[in-house]
């Protein structure tokens, strides 16, 4: 009994809470300006009180179109990339669990039986003997006492890697929401462009038929007829082209969602789309530090930082404990009788004297930290550039749309006047043809400027961190 108590006391002595030798973590200074850029390309007025900050909006609050909400919800449920990201999080969590329990001893129960025959010429008694032994042990096998924090540093590294993976999953989710929204908008724009070219084809066919009648009675030249036919053929070509683009957009959207979308969930055109909610980037760029990709880079930096502690601990002694307590007997029935108790206590201290690999490993951890610092700073700079680009687009898109709308109206009036002059024989069909081409191109540009306005809101929402998930 006294020996058991002594053993318990010795084990308790070896159970102090170890400290780590990792350097104190300090977040690197932000390598970007504290405020967003200013200038002619950016909005100068303050956002309205009703405009929400992106970080406070979930995707379901940001996206207001009911069809698109259902499409995004289906993508979050079925998308394979997001499923892979979630499984990676589960795997990182399991690795962290493995690293955490390394601090605890592994307790095993072992039962054994041995039977040995010794021949007469080797036996001390001069005659052959057969001996039996039965053992039952409950013991700890080579438990490292973490005095210098090597295992704790590895555990902390696994935790940071797990947190980095979780932020990577969140980043994947934000990317999926924005990509689905942009694919949905592209399909809506191409379908609206298809409606435009289809109506253009009908009007061109009507014009061609009118000129052909004039040509048949000698009131129009063959040149005018061929010019009108060229407009019909170009419109037919564009109908086929936009039909293909709309089909490809639908295929891309189905891939992102991970399943075939019902026709009623697809957008008929861009005009009927309900725009996302207006958002603001605020005044300061500090909010970029909460973006999931920036947080991912920071957690990896923290992991590299605590890994230095594990490398430093390798220079110090490692203490391992092997102990067991059990019973032994030459007979199976005597295993649990009084006086059959056995125990062992075998601490081991390993003191590194010379191992050049340890020094190089320590150098590697310091270089890895510097690499992680550079990756973190690059992530912040990239985030700043993405937001700045989106703000520049947002600050000028309404001006571009207004100018393009005015251009469409002016060209439409030019076409009306040119056709009236041609109908009265004052002008040639060439002026009508030129106005038709200009109007057709201007209307297409207007559609895609409207698309750019909506996708800019989605891009800005994503660049600012995409809200809470």
C-alpha positions as a Markdown table, in Angstrom:
| # | Residue | x | y | z |
|---|---|---|---|---|
| 1 | Unk | 0.0 | 0.0 | 0.0 |
| 2 | Unk | 2.8 | 2.4 | 0.9 |
| 3 | Unk | 4.4 | 1.7 | -2.5 |
| 4 | Unk | 1.2 | 2.5 | -4.2 |
| 5 | Unk | 0.9 | 5.8 | -2.4 |
| 6 | Unk | 4.5 | 6.6 | -3.2 |
| 7 | Unk | 3.8 | 5.9 | -6.9 |
| 8 | Unk | 0.7 | 8.1 | -6.8 |
| 9 | Unk | 2.7 | 11.0 | -5.2 |
| 10 | Unk | 5.5 | 10.7 | -7.8 |
| 11 | Unk | 3.0 | 10.8 | -10.7 |
| 12 | Unk | 1.3 | 13.9 | -9.1 |
| 13 | Unk | 4.7 | 15.6 | -8.9 |
| 14 | Unk | 5.1 | 15.1 | -12.7 |
| 15 | Unk | 1.7 | 16.7 | -13.5 |
| 16 | Unk | 2.4 | 20.5 | -13.3 |
| 17 | Unk | 0.7 | 22.6 | -16.0 |
| 18 | Unk | 3.4 | 23.2 | -18.6 |
| 19 | Unk | 4.0 | 26.5 | -20.3 |
| 20 | Unk | 4.7 | 27.1 | -24.0 |
| 21 | Unk | 7.9 | 28.6 | -25.4 |
| 22 | Unk | 6.1 | 30.2 | -28.4 |
| 23 | Unk | 6.8 | 34.0 | -28.9 |
| 24 | Unk | 4.1 | 36.4 | -27.9 |
| 25 | Unk | 1.8 | 36.9 | -30.9 |
| 26 | Unk | 1.3 | 40.5 | -32.2 |
| 27 | Unk | -0.9 | 41.2 | -35.2 |
| 28 | Unk | 1.2 | 42.8 | -38.0 |
| 29 | Unk | 0.5 | 46.5 | -38.7 |
| 30 | Unk | -2.1 | 46.9 | -41.5 |
| 31 | Unk | -0.2 | 47.5 | -44.8 |
| 32 | Unk | -3.1 | 49.6 | -46.3 |
| 33 | Unk | -4.4 | 53.1 | -45.7 |
| 34 | Unk | -6.8 | 53.5 | -42.8 |
| 35 | Unk | -9.5 | 55.1 | -45.0 |
| 36 | Unk | -10.9 | 54.2 | -48.4 |
| 37 | Unk | -9.5 | 56.0 | -51.5 |
| 38 | Unk | -11.2 | 59.2 | -52.6 |
| 39 | Unk | -11.4 | 61.0 | -56.0 |
| 40 | Unk | -13.6 | 61.6 | -59.0 |
| 41 | Unk | -14.3 | 57.9 | -59.3 |
| 42 | Unk | -15.7 | 57.5 | -55.8 |
| 43 | Unk | -18.9 | 58.7 | -54.2 |
| 44 | Unk | -18.3 | 61.9 | -52.3 |
| 45 | Unk | -21.6 | 62.0 | -50.4 |
| 46 | Unk | -22.2 | 60.2 | -47.2 |
| 47 | Unk | -24.4 | 57.1 | -47.3 |
| 48 | Unk | -28.0 | 57.6 | -46.4 |
| 49 | Unk | -29.1 | 56.5 | -42.9 |
| 50 | Unk | -31.1 | 53.6 | -44.4 |
| 51 | Unk | -28.1 | 52.1 | -46.1 |
| 52 | Unk | -26.8 | 49.1 | -44.3 |
| 53 | Unk | -23.2 | 48.1 | -43.7 |
| 54 | Unk | -22.4 | 44.8 | -45.4 |
| 55 | Unk | -20.9 | 43.2 | -42.3 |
| 56 | Unk | -24.3 | 43.5 | -40.6 |
| 57 | Unk | -26.4 | 41.9 | -43.4 |
| 58 | Unk | -26.9 | 38.2 | -43.9 |
| 59 | Unk | -27.2 | 37.1 | -47.5 |
| 60 | Unk | -30.9 | 36.5 | -47.1 |
| 61 | Unk | -31.3 | 40.2 | -46.0 |
| 62 | Unk | -29.0 | 41.5 | -48.8 |
| 63 | Unk | -30.7 | 39.5 | -51.6 |
| 64 | Unk | -34.3 | 40.8 | -52.1 |
| 65 | Unk | -35.3 | 38.9 | -55.2 |
| 66 | Unk | -37.4 | 35.9 | -54.1 |
| 67 | Unk | -36.4 | 33.6 | -57.0 |
| 68 | Unk | -32.7 | 34.2 | -56.3 |
| 69 | Unk | -33.1 | 33.6 | -52.6 |
| 70 | Unk | -34.5 | 30.1 | -53.3 |
| 71 | Unk | -31.7 | 29.4 | -55.8 |
| 72 | Unk | -29.0 | 30.4 | -53.3 |
| 73 | Unk | -30.6 | 28.4 | -50.6 |
| 74 | Unk | -30.6 | 25.3 | -52.9 |
| 75 | Unk | -26.9 | 26.0 | -53.7 |
| 76 | Unk | -25.9 | 26.2 | -50.0 |
| 77 | Unk | -27.7 | 22.8 | -49.6 |
| 78 | Unk | -26.3 | 21.0 | -52.6 |
| 79 | Unk | -23.1 | 22.6 | -53.8 |
| 80 | Unk | -20.2 | 20.1 | -53.8 |
| 81 | Unk | -17.4 | 22.6 | -53.2 |
| 82 | Unk | -19.2 | 23.9 | -50.1 |
| 83 | Unk | -19.7 | 20.3 | -49.0 |
| 84 | Unk | -15.9 | 19.6 | -49.4 |
| 85 | Unk | -15.1 | 22.8 | -47.4 |
| 86 | Unk | -17.4 | 21.6 | -44.6 |
| 87 | Unk | -15.8 | 18.2 | -44.6 |
| 88 | Unk | -12.4 | 19.8 | -44.4 |
| 89 | Unk | -13.5 | 21.6 | -41.3 |
| 90 | Unk | -14.6 | 18.4 | -39.7 |
| 91 | Unk | -11.3 | 16.8 | -40.6 |
| 92 | Unk | -9.4 | 19.7 | -39.1 |
| 93 | Unk | -11.5 | 19.5 | -35.9 |
| 94 | Unk | -10.6 | 15.8 | -35.6 |
| 95 | Unk | -6.9 | 16.6 | -36.0 |
| 96 | Unk | -7.2 | 19.2 | -33.3 |
| 97 | Unk | -8.8 | 16.6 | -31.1 |
| 98 | Unk | -6.0 | 14.3 | -31.6 |
| 99 | Unk | -3.4 | 17.0 | -30.8 |
| 100 | Unk | -5.3 | 18.0 | -27.7 |
| 101 | Unk | -5.5 | 14.5 | -26.1 |
| 102 | Unk | -1.7 | 14.1 | -26.6 |
| 103 | Unk | -1.4 | 15.9 | -23.3 |
| 104 | Unk | -3.2 | 13.1 | -21.6 |
| 105 | Unk | -1.7 | 9.7 | -20.7 |
| 106 | Unk | -2.7 | 6.6 | -22.7 |
| 107 | Unk | -4.0 | 4.0 | -20.2 |
| 108 | Unk | -4.0 | 0.4 | -21.4 |
| 109 | Unk | -5.1 | -2.8 | -19.8 |
| 110 | Unk | -2.9 | -5.8 | -20.7 |
| 111 | Unk | -3.3 | -9.4 | -19.9 |
| 112 | Unk | -0.7 | -12.0 | -20.8 |
| 113 | Unk | 0.2 | -15.6 | -20.3 |
| 114 | Unk | 3.5 | -17.3 | -20.9 |
| 115 | Unk | 4.6 | -21.0 | -20.7 |
| 116 | Unk | 8.3 | -21.8 | -20.9 |
| 117 | Unk | 10.0 | -25.3 | -21.0 |
| 118 | Unk | 13.7 | -25.4 | -20.0 |
| 119 | Unk | 15.6 | -28.6 | -21.0 |
| 120 | Unk | 17.6 | -30.6 | -18.4 |
| 121 | Unk | 21.0 | -29.5 | -19.7 |
| 122 | Unk | 20.0 | -25.8 | -19.2 |
| 123 | Unk | 18.1 | -26.2 | -16.0 |
| 124 | Unk | 19.8 | -25.4 | -12.7 |
| 125 | Unk | 18.1 | -28.4 | -11.1 |
| 126 | Unk | 19.5 | -30.8 | -13.7 |
| 127 | Unk | 16.0 | -31.9 | -14.9 |
| 128 | Unk | 13.6 | -30.4 | -17.5 |
| 129 | Unk | 11.2 | -27.9 | -16.1 |
| 130 | Unk | 8.1 | -26.2 | -17.3 |
| 131 | Unk | 7.0 | -22.8 | -15.9 |
| 132 | Unk | 3.8 | -20.8 | -16.3 |
| 133 | Unk | 3.1 | -17.1 | -15.6 |
| 134 | Unk | -0.1 | -15.1 | -15.8 |
| 135 | Unk | -0.1 | -11.3 | -15.7 |
| 136 | Unk | -2.8 | -8.6 | -15.7 |
| 137 | Unk | -1.6 | -4.9 | -15.8 |
| 138 | Unk | -3.2 | -1.5 | -15.9 |
| 139 | Unk | -0.5 | 1.0 | -17.1 |
| 140 | Unk | 0.6 | 4.1 | -18.8 |
| 141 | Unk | 3.0 | 3.6 | -21.8 |
| 142 | Unk | 5.6 | 6.2 | -22.5 |
| 143 | Unk | 3.6 | 9.3 | -21.5 |
| 144 | Unk | 5.6 | 12.5 | -22.2 |
| 145 | Unk | 5.4 | 15.1 | -19.5 |
| 146 | Unk | 5.0 | 18.4 | -21.3 |
| 147 | Unk | 7.3 | 20.6 | -19.1 |
| 148 | Unk | 8.5 | 22.8 | -21.9 |
| 149 | Unk | 5.2 | 23.1 | -23.9 |
| 150 | Unk | 6.2 | 21.1 | -27.0 |
| 151 | Unk | 2.9 | 19.2 | -27.1 |
| 152 | Unk | 0.9 | 22.3 | -26.1 |
| 153 | Unk | 2.4 | 24.3 | -28.9 |
| 154 | Unk | 1.5 | 21.5 | -31.4 |
| 155 | Unk | -2.0 | 21.5 | -29.9 |
| 156 | Unk | -2.3 | 25.3 | -30.3 |
| 157 | Unk | -1.0 | 25.0 | -33.9 |
| 158 | Unk | -3.7 | 22.4 | -34.6 |
| 159 | Unk | -6.3 | 24.7 | -33.1 |
| 160 | Unk | -5.3 | 27.6 | -35.3 |
| 161 | Unk | -5.2 | 25.4 | -38.4 |
| 162 | Unk | -8.7 | 24.2 | -37.5 |
| 163 | Unk | -9.9 | 27.8 | -37.1 |
| 164 | Unk | -8.2 | 28.7 | -40.4 |
| 165 | Unk | -10.1 | 25.9 | -42.1 |
| 166 | Unk | -13.4 | 27.1 | -40.6 |
| 167 | Unk | -12.8 | 30.6 | -42.0 |
| 168 | Unk | -11.9 | 29.1 | -45.4 |
| 169 | Unk | -15.3 | 27.3 | -45.3 |
| 170 | Unk | -17.0 | 30.6 | -44.6 |
| 171 | Unk | -15.0 | 32.2 | -47.4 |
| 172 | Unk | -16.2 | 29.4 | -49.7 |
| 173 | Unk | -19.8 | 30.1 | -48.6 |
| 174 | Unk | -19.5 | 33.8 | -49.3 |
| 175 | Unk | -17.9 | 33.1 | -52.7 |
| 176 | Unk | -20.7 | 30.6 | -53.5 |
| 177 | Unk | -23.4 | 33.1 | -52.7 |
| 178 | Unk | -21.8 | 35.8 | -54.8 |
| 179 | Unk | -21.0 | 33.5 | -57.7 |
| 180 | Unk | -24.6 | 32.1 | -57.8 |
| 181 | Unk | -26.0 | 35.7 | -57.7 |
| 182 | Unk | -23.7 | 36.8 | -60.5 |
| 183 | Unk | -24.5 | 33.7 | -62.6 |
| 184 | Unk | -28.2 | 34.3 | -62.1 |
| 185 | Unk | -27.8 | 37.9 | -63.1 |
| 186 | Unk | -25.8 | 36.9 | -66.2 |
| 187 | Unk | -28.6 | 34.5 | -67.2 |
| 188 | Unk | -31.2 | 37.3 | -66.7 |
| 189 | Unk | -29.1 | 39.8 | -68.8 |
| 190 | Unk | -28.6 | 37.3 | -71.6 |
| 191 | Unk | -32.3 | 36.4 | -71.7 |
| 192 | Unk | -33.1 | 40.1 | -71.9 |
| 193 | Unk | -30.6 | 40.5 | -74.7 |
| 194 | Unk | -32.2 | 37.6 | -76.4 |
| 195 | Unk | -35.6 | 39.3 | -76.1 |
| 196 | Unk | -34.0 | 42.4 | -77.6 |
| 197 | Unk | -32.5 | 40.7 | -80.6 |
| 198 | Unk | -35.7 | 38.7 | -81.2 |
| 199 | Unk | -37.7 | 41.9 | -81.3 |
| 200 | Unk | -35.0 | 43.5 | -83.5 |
| 201 | Unk | -35.2 | 40.6 | -85.9 |
| 202 | Unk | -39.0 | 41.0 | -86.2 |
| 203 | Unk | -38.6 | 44.7 | -86.9 |
| 204 | Unk | -35.8 | 44.1 | -89.4 |
| 205 | Unk | -37.9 | 41.5 | -91.2 |
| 206 | Unk | -40.7 | 44.0 | -91.4 |
| 207 | Unk | -38.4 | 46.6 | -92.8 |
| 208 | Unk | -37.0 | 44.1 | -95.3 |
| 209 | Unk | -40.4 | 43.1 | -96.5 |
| 210 | Unk | -41.4 | 46.7 | -97.0 |
| 211 | Unk | -38.2 | 47.5 | -99.0 |
| 212 | Unk | -38.7 | 44.3 | -101.1 |
| 213 | Unk | -42.1 | 45.5 | -102.1 |
| 214 | Unk | -40.7 | 48.8 | -103.1 |
| 215 | Unk | -37.9 | 47.0 | -105.0 |
| 216 | Unk | -40.5 | 44.9 | -106.8 |
| 217 | Unk | -42.2 | 48.0 | -108.2 |
| 218 | Unk | -39.0 | 49.8 | -108.9 |
| 219 | Unk | -39.2 | 52.3 | -106.0 |
| 220 | Unk | -36.1 | 50.9 | -104.1 |
| 221 | Unk | -32.7 | 49.9 | -105.4 |
| 222 | Unk | -31.1 | 46.5 | -105.1 |
| 223 | Unk | -28.5 | 48.0 | -102.8 |
| 224 | Unk | -31.1 | 49.1 | -100.3 |
| 225 | Unk | -32.6 | 45.6 | -100.5 |
| 226 | Unk | -29.3 | 43.9 | -99.7 |
| 227 | Unk | -28.5 | 46.3 | -96.9 |
| 228 | Unk | -31.9 | 45.5 | -95.3 |
| 229 | Unk | -31.2 | 41.8 | -95.8 |
| 230 | Unk | -27.8 | 42.1 | -94.1 |
| 231 | Unk | -29.6 | 43.6 | -91.0 |
| 232 | Unk | -32.0 | 40.6 | -90.9 |
| 233 | Unk | -29.1 | 38.1 | -91.2 |
| 234 | Unk | -27.1 | 39.8 | -88.4 |
| 235 | Unk | -30.2 | 39.7 | -86.2 |
| 236 | Unk | -30.8 | 36.0 | -86.9 |
| 237 | Unk | -27.1 | 35.4 | -86.1 |
| 238 | Unk | -27.4 | 37.2 | -82.8 |
| 239 | Unk | -30.6 | 35.3 | -81.9 |
| 240 | Unk | -28.8 | 32.1 | -82.2 |
| 241 | Unk | -25.8 | 33.5 | -80.3 |
| 242 | Unk | -27.8 | 34.7 | -77.3 |
| 243 | Unk | -29.9 | 31.5 | -77.3 |
| 244 | Unk | -26.6 | 29.6 | -76.9 |
| 245 | Unk | -25.3 | 32.0 | -74.2 |
| 246 | Unk | -28.6 | 31.7 | -72.2 |
| 247 | Unk | -28.4 | 27.9 | -72.3 |
| 248 | Unk | -24.7 | 28.0 | -71.2 |
| 249 | Unk | -25.6 | 30.4 | -68.3 |
| 250 | Unk | -28.4 | 28.0 | -67.2 |
| 251 | Unk | -25.9 | 25.1 | -67.3 |
| 252 | Unk | -23.4 | 27.0 | -65.2 |
| 253 | Unk | -26.1 | 28.0 | -62.7 |
| 254 | Unk | -27.2 | 24.3 | -62.4 |
| 255 | Unk | -23.6 | 23.3 | -61.7 |
| 256 | Unk | -23.3 | 25.9 | -58.9 |
| 257 | Unk | -26.6 | 24.9 | -57.3 |
| 258 | Unk | -25.7 | 21.2 | -57.6 |
| 259 | Unk | -29.1 | 20.2 | -59.0 |
| 260 | Unk | -31.4 | 20.9 | -61.9 |
| 261 | Unk | -33.4 | 24.1 | -61.2 |
| 262 | Unk | -37.1 | 24.3 | -61.8 |
| 263 | Unk | -38.0 | 26.6 | -64.7 |
| 264 | Unk | -40.1 | 28.9 | -62.5 |
| 265 | Unk | -36.9 | 29.7 | -60.5 |
| 266 | Unk | -35.1 | 31.0 | -63.5 |
| 267 | Unk | -35.2 | 34.7 | -64.3 |
| 268 | Unk | -37.3 | 35.7 | -67.4 |
| 269 | Unk | -35.2 | 38.9 | -67.9 |
| 270 | Unk | -33.1 | 41.5 | -66.1 |
| 271 | Unk | -35.9 | 44.1 | -66.0 |
| 272 | Unk | -38.0 | 42.1 | -63.6 |
| 273 | Unk | -35.1 | 41.5 | -61.2 |
| 274 | Unk | -35.5 | 42.9 | -57.7 |
| 275 | Unk | -32.2 | 44.7 | -57.0 |
| 276 | Unk | -30.1 | 43.8 | -53.9 |
| 277 | Unk | -30.2 | 46.1 | -50.9 |
| 278 | Unk | -27.9 | 49.1 | -51.0 |
| 279 | Unk | -24.8 | 48.7 | -48.8 |
| 280 | Unk | -22.0 | 50.9 | -47.6 |
| 281 | Unk | -18.3 | 50.2 | -46.9 |
| 282 | Unk | -18.2 | 52.7 | -44.0 |
| 283 | Unk | -15.4 | 55.1 | -43.5 |
| 284 | Unk | -12.5 | 53.0 | -42.4 |
| 285 | Unk | -10.7 | 50.0 | -44.0 |
| 286 | Unk | -10.2 | 48.3 | -40.6 |
| 287 | Unk | -13.2 | 46.1 | -41.2 |
| 288 | Unk | -11.2 | 44.2 | -43.8 |
| 289 | Unk | -9.5 | 42.4 | -40.9 |
| 290 | Unk | -12.7 | 40.5 | -40.3 |
| 291 | Unk | -12.9 | 39.2 | -43.8 |
| 292 | Unk | -12.8 | 35.4 | -43.8 |
| 293 | Unk | -9.8 | 35.1 | -46.1 |
| 294 | Unk | -7.9 | 37.6 | -44.0 |
| 295 | Unk | -8.8 | 35.7 | -40.8 |
| 296 | Unk | -7.7 | 32.5 | -42.5 |
| 297 | Unk | -4.3 | 34.1 | -43.2 |
| 298 | Unk | -4.1 | 35.4 | -39.6 |
| 299 | Unk | -4.9 | 32.0 | -38.1 |
| 300 | Unk | -2.2 | 30.4 | -40.3 |
| 301 | Unk | 0.2 | 33.1 | -39.0 |
| 302 | Unk | -0.7 | 32.2 | -35.4 |
| 303 | Unk | -0.1 | 28.6 | -36.2 |
| 304 | Unk | 3.3 | 29.4 | -37.6 |
| 305 | Unk | 4.0 | 31.5 | -34.5 |
| 306 | Unk | 3.2 | 28.7 | -32.0 |
| 307 | Unk | 5.1 | 26.2 | -34.1 |
| 308 | Unk | 8.2 | 28.1 | -33.1 |
| 309 | Unk | 7.5 | 27.2 | -29.5 |
| 310 | Unk | 7.5 | 23.5 | -30.4 |
| 311 | Unk | 10.8 | 23.9 | -32.2 |
| 312 | Unk | 12.3 | 25.8 | -29.2 |
| 313 | Unk | 11.1 | 23.0 | -26.8 |
| 314 | Unk | 13.0 | 20.5 | -28.9 |
| 315 | Unk | 16.3 | 21.9 | -27.4 |
| 316 | Unk | 15.2 | 21.0 | -23.9 |
| 317 | Unk | 14.9 | 17.6 | -22.2 |
| 318 | Unk | 12.0 | 15.4 | -22.9 |
| 319 | Unk | 10.6 | 13.4 | -19.9 |
| 320 | Unk | 8.6 | 10.3 | -20.5 |
| 321 | Unk | 6.9 | 8.1 | -17.9 |
| 322 | Unk | 6.1 | 4.4 | -18.2 |
| 323 | Unk | 4.3 | 2.9 | -15.3 |
| 324 | Unk | 2.0 | -0.1 | -14.6 |
| 325 | Unk | 0.1 | -1.6 | -11.7 |
| 326 | Unk | -1.2 | -5.1 | -11.7 |
| 327 | Unk | -1.1 | -8.7 | -10.5 |
| 328 | Unk | 1.0 | -11.7 | -11.5 |
| 329 | Unk | 0.9 | -15.4 | -10.6 |
| 330 | Unk | 2.1 | -18.8 | -11.7 |
| 331 | Unk | -1.5 | -20.0 | -11.7 |
| 332 | Unk | -4.5 | -18.4 | -13.3 |
| 333 | Unk | -6.5 | -18.9 | -10.1 |
| 334 | Unk | -3.9 | -17.0 | -8.1 |
| 335 | Unk | -4.0 | -13.8 | -10.0 |
| 336 | Unk | -6.1 | -11.9 | -7.6 |
| 337 | Unk | -5.0 | -13.5 | -4.3 |
| 338 | Unk | -3.2 | -11.4 | -1.6 |
| 339 | Unk | 0.4 | -10.9 | -2.2 |
| 340 | Unk | 0.3 | -11.2 | -6.0 |
| 341 | Unk | 0.4 | -7.4 | -6.7 |
| 342 | Unk | 3.2 | -6.1 | -9.0 |
| 343 | Unk | 4.1 | -2.6 | -10.2 |
| 344 | Unk | 6.7 | -0.8 | -12.2 |
| 345 | Unk | 7.7 | 2.8 | -12.5 |
| 346 | Unk | 10.2 | 3.8 | -15.3 |
| 347 | Unk | 10.7 | 7.5 | -15.9 |
| 348 | Unk | 13.0 | 8.4 | -18.7 |
| 349 | Unk | 14.8 | 11.7 | -19.5 |
| 350 | Unk | 16.1 | 12.4 | -23.0 |
| 351 | Unk | 18.6 | 15.2 | -23.1 |
| 352 | Unk | 19.6 | 16.4 | -26.5 |
| 353 | Unk | 23.3 | 16.9 | -26.8 |
| 354 | Unk | 24.0 | 17.3 | -30.5 |
| 355 | Unk | 21.4 | 17.1 | -33.3 |
| 356 | Unk | 22.0 | 19.6 | -36.2 |
| 357 | Unk | 18.5 | 18.9 | -37.5 |
| 358 | Unk | 17.0 | 20.6 | -34.5 |
| 359 | Unk | 18.7 | 23.9 | -35.4 |
| 360 | Unk | 17.6 | 23.7 | -39.0 |
| 361 | Unk | 14.1 | 22.8 | -37.9 |
| 362 | Unk | 14.0 | 25.9 | -35.7 |
| 363 | Unk | 15.2 | 28.1 | -38.6 |
| 364 | Unk | 12.4 | 26.6 | -40.8 |
| 365 | Unk | 9.8 | 27.6 | -38.3 |
| 366 | Unk | 11.0 | 31.2 | -38.2 |
| 367 | Unk | 11.1 | 31.4 | -42.0 |
| 368 | Unk | 7.6 | 29.9 | -42.1 |
| 369 | Unk | 6.4 | 32.6 | -39.8 |
| 370 | Unk | 7.9 | 35.3 | -42.1 |
| 371 | Unk | 6.1 | 33.7 | -45.0 |
| 372 | Unk | 2.9 | 33.7 | -43.1 |
| 373 | Unk | 3.3 | 37.4 | -42.3 |
| 374 | Unk | 3.8 | 38.1 | -46.0 |
| 375 | Unk | 0.8 | 36.0 | -46.9 |
| 376 | Unk | -1.3 | 37.9 | -44.3 |
| 377 | Unk | -0.2 | 41.3 | -45.5 |
| 378 | Unk | -0.9 | 40.2 | -49.1 |
| 379 | Unk | -4.4 | 39.1 | -48.1 |
| 380 | Unk | -5.1 | 42.5 | -46.5 |
| 381 | Unk | -3.8 | 44.4 | -49.6 |
| 382 | Unk | -5.8 | 42.2 | -51.9 |
| 383 | Unk | -9.0 | 42.8 | -49.9 |
| 384 | Unk | -8.3 | 46.6 | -49.9 |
| 385 | Unk | -7.9 | 46.6 | -53.7 |
| 386 | Unk | -11.1 | 44.5 | -54.2 |
| 387 | Unk | -13.1 | 46.9 | -52.1 |
| 388 | Unk | -11.5 | 50.0 | -53.8 |
| 389 | Unk | -12.3 | 48.6 | -57.3 |
| 390 | Unk | -15.9 | 47.9 | -56.3 |
| 391 | Unk | -16.3 | 51.4 | -54.8 |
| 392 | Unk | -14.9 | 53.0 | -58.0 |
| 393 | Unk | -17.3 | 51.0 | -60.1 |
| 394 | Unk | -20.2 | 51.9 | -57.7 |
| 395 | Unk | -19.2 | 55.6 | -57.8 |
| 396 | Unk | -19.5 | 55.8 | -61.6 |
| 397 | Unk | -22.1 | 53.2 | -62.7 |
| 398 | Unk | -25.1 | 55.5 | -62.3 |
| 399 | Unk | -23.4 | 58.2 | -64.4 |
| 400 | Unk | -22.6 | 55.6 | -67.1 |
| 401 | Unk | -26.2 | 54.3 | -67.1 |
| 402 | Unk | -27.7 | 57.8 | -67.3 |
| 403 | Unk | -25.4 | 58.7 | -70.2 |
| 404 | Unk | -26.2 | 55.4 | -72.0 |
| 405 | Unk | -29.9 | 55.9 | -71.5 |
| 406 | Unk | -29.7 | 59.4 | -73.0 |
| 407 | Unk | -27.7 | 58.0 | -75.9 |
| 408 | Unk | -30.3 | 55.3 | -76.6 |
| 409 | Unk | -33.1 | 57.9 | -76.6 |
| 410 | Unk | -31.1 | 60.2 | -78.9 |
| 411 | Unk | -30.3 | 57.3 | -81.4 |
| 412 | Unk | -33.9 | 56.2 | -81.3 |
| 413 | Unk | -35.0 | 59.6 | -82.3 |
| 414 | Unk | -32.3 | 59.7 | -85.0 |
| 415 | Unk | -33.6 | 56.4 | -86.4 |
| 416 | Unk | -37.2 | 57.8 | -86.5 |
| 417 | Unk | -36.1 | 60.9 | -88.3 |
| 418 | Unk | -33.9 | 59.0 | -90.8 |
| 419 | Unk | -36.6 | 56.5 | -91.6 |
| 420 | Unk | -39.1 | 59.4 | -92.2 |
| 421 | Unk | -36.6 | 61.1 | -94.6 |
| 422 | Unk | -36.0 | 57.8 | -96.4 |
| 423 | Unk | -39.7 | 57.2 | -96.7 |
| 424 | Unk | -40.2 | 60.6 | -98.3 |
| 425 | Unk | -37.2 | 60.0 | -100.6 |
| 426 | Unk | -35.1 | 62.8 | -99.1 |
| 427 | Unk | -32.3 | 60.6 | -97.8 |
| 428 | Unk | -30.8 | 57.2 | -98.7 |
| 429 | Unk | -31.3 | 54.0 | -96.8 |
| 430 | Unk | -27.7 | 54.1 | -95.6 |
| 431 | Unk | -28.6 | 56.7 | -92.9 |
| 432 | Unk | -31.4 | 54.4 | -91.7 |
| 433 | Unk | -29.0 | 51.4 | -91.6 |
| 434 | Unk | -26.4 | 53.4 | -89.7 |
| 435 | Unk | -29.0 | 54.5 | -87.1 |
| 436 | Unk | -30.4 | 50.9 | -86.7 |
| 437 | Unk | -27.0 | 49.5 | -86.1 |
| 438 | Unk | -26.1 | 52.3 | -83.6 |
| 439 | Unk | -29.4 | 51.8 | -81.7 |
| 440 | Unk | -29.1 | 48.0 | -81.6 |
| 441 | Unk | -25.6 | 48.3 | -80.1 |
| 442 | Unk | -26.6 | 51.0 | -77.7 |
| 443 | Unk | -29.5 | 49.0 | -76.3 |
| 444 | Unk | -27.2 | 46.0 | -75.8 |
| 445 | Unk | -24.7 | 48.2 | -73.9 |
| 446 | Unk | -27.5 | 49.5 | -71.7 |
| 447 | Unk | -28.6 | 46.0 | -70.7 |
| 448 | Unk | -25.1 | 45.1 | -69.6 |
| 449 | Unk | -24.6 | 48.3 | -67.8 |
| 450 | Unk | -27.7 | 47.5 | -65.8 |
| 451 | Unk | -26.1 | 44.0 | -65.2 |
| 452 | Unk | -22.9 | 45.7 | -64.1 |
| 453 | Unk | -24.8 | 47.8 | -61.6 |
| 454 | Unk | -26.3 | 44.8 | -59.9 |
| 455 | Unk | -23.2 | 42.6 | -60.0 |
| 456 | Unk | -21.2 | 45.5 | -58.5 |
| 457 | Unk | -23.5 | 45.4 | -55.4 |
| 458 | Unk | -22.9 | 41.7 | -55.1 |
| 459 | Unk | -19.1 | 42.1 | -55.6 |
| 460 | Unk | -19.0 | 44.9 | -53.0 |
| 461 | Unk | -20.9 | 42.7 | -50.6 |
| 462 | Unk | -18.5 | 39.9 | -51.1 |
| 463 | Unk | -15.4 | 42.1 | -50.9 |
| 464 | Unk | -16.6 | 43.6 | -47.6 |
| 465 | Unk | -16.9 | 40.1 | -46.0 |
| 466 | Unk | -20.3 | 39.1 | -47.0 |
| 467 | Unk | -22.2 | 39.6 | -43.7 |
| 468 | Unk | -22.8 | 37.1 | -40.9 |
| 469 | Unk | -23.2 | 33.3 | -41.7 |
